[in-house]
């Protein structure tokens, strides 16, 4: 009897582990896209669309002292982006608070992450957005 209970518990545990875990299993975090500028240019415009809880993540490698610019143009006011510095736990720019354009001198060298997304209210309504995000660096 004890062996049957252990076997049943093992089967239930294996079955539970095989089930998807909420939206994370359905919409895993997107793989970051490396942004590189064409020879002789200092910016890159990326066009695309997002729907619902989709997001895009861009990485750009910069040197301390460079001036970074990010500008978002979209057909949905709920589209936003955040900028996070290398190794940081918090964003240095939050688009929903500061707007659709970021301009700043980079304090440290490394990969800067730009997360593009729809605000939760729009994502829950499964809204879509067409966007152009322009990422640049000078200096």
C-alpha positions in Angstrom: 0.0 0.0 0.0 2.8 2.4 0.9 4.6 1.6 -2.4 1.4 2.4 -4.3 1.0 5.8 -2.6 4.6 6.7 -3.4 4.1 5.7 -7.0 0.9 7.7 -7.3 2.6 10.7 -5.7 5.5 10.4 -8.3 3.0 10.3 -11.2 1.1 13.3 -9.9 4.4 15.3 -9.4 5.6 14.4 -12.9 2.3 15.4 -14.4 2.3 18.8 -12.6 5.8 19.5 -13.8 4.8 18.9 -17.4 2.0 21.5 -17.3 2.7 25.1 -18.6 3.4 27.6 -15.9 1.0 30.6 -16.7 1.8 33.0 -19.5 5.5 32.4 -19.1 5.3 29.1 -20.9 3.0 30.6 -23.6 5.1 33.8 -24.2 8.7 33.2 -23.1 11.0 36.2 -22.7 12.2 37.2 -26.2 15.8 36.6 -27.1 17.6 40.0 -27.0 18.4 41.4 -30.5 21.9 42.8 -30.9 21.9 46.3 -32.5 24.9 47.2 -34.6 25.2 50.3 -36.7 26.1 50.0 -40.4 29.6 51.3 -41.3 29.6 55.1 -41.3 26.3 55.5 -39.4 25.6 56.2 -35.8 22.0 55.0 -35.5 19.6 52.3 -36.6 15.9 52.4 -37.2 14.0 49.2 -36.4 10.4 48.7 -37.6 8.0 46.1 -36.3 4.8 45.2 -34.6 3.7 43.9 -31.2 0.5 42.4 -30.1 -0.9 41.8 -26.6 1.9 40.8 -24.1 4.6 40.5 -26.8 7.8 42.5 -26.3 11.1 43.1 -28.0 14.5 43.5 -26.3 17.4 45.2 -27.9 21.1 45.3 -26.8 23.5 47.9 -27.8 27.2 47.9 -26.7 28.4 51.4 -25.7 31.5 53.1 -24.2 31.4 55.4 -21.2 31.0 59.0 -22.4 29.0 58.2 -25.5 25.7 60.0 -26.0 22.8 57.5 -26.5 19.5 58.3 -28.1 16.4 56.2 -28.3 13.2 57.5 -30.0 10.0 55.5 -30.3 7.3 56.4 -32.9 4.1 54.3 -32.8 0.4 54.2 -33.6 -0.5 53.3 -30.0 0.1 55.6 -27.0 0.4 52.5 -24.8 3.7 51.5 -26.4 6.7 52.2 -24.2 10.3 51.4 -23.7 12.7 51.2 -20.8 16.5 51.5 -20.9 18.6 49.5 -18.4 22.4 49.9 -18.0 24.9 47.0 -17.8 24.4 45.0 -14.6 21.7 47.3 -13.3 18.6 45.9 -11.6 16.5 49.0 -12.3 15.9 50.9 -15.5 17.7 54.3 -15.9 14.8 55.4 -18.2 11.2 54.5 -17.9 9.2 55.5 -20.9 5.8 55.4 -19.3 7.0 58.2 -16.9 9.5 60.1 -19.1 8.1 59.8 -22.7 9.1 58.4 -26.0 12.6 59.8 -26.3 15.7 59.1 -24.3 18.9 61.1 -24.6 21.7 60.8 -22.1 25.5 60.5 -21.8 26.4 56.9 -20.9 28.1 56.6 -17.5 29.7 53.1 -18.0 30.8 50.8 -20.8 28.8 47.7 -21.6 25.6 46.4 -23.0 22.6 48.7 -22.6 19.2 47.0 -22.8 16.1 48.5 -24.4 12.8 46.8 -23.6 9.9 47.6 -25.9 6.4 46.7 -24.8 2.7 47.6 -24.5 1.4 48.8 -21.2 -0.5 46.1 -19.2 -3.9 47.7 -19.9 -3.4 47.5 -23.7 -1.8 44.1 -23.5 -4.8 42.7 -21.6 -7.1 44.0 -24.4 -4.8 42.3 -26.9 -4.1 45.6 -28.7 -1.4 45.8 -31.4 1.1 48.4 -32.3 3.2 49.3 -35.3 6.4 51.0 -34.3 9.7 52.4 -35.4 12.4 52.6 -32.7 15.6 54.5 -33.6 18.6 53.7 -31.5 21.8 55.9 -31.8 25.1 56.6 -30.2 27.7 59.3 -30.8 31.0 60.3 -29.4 
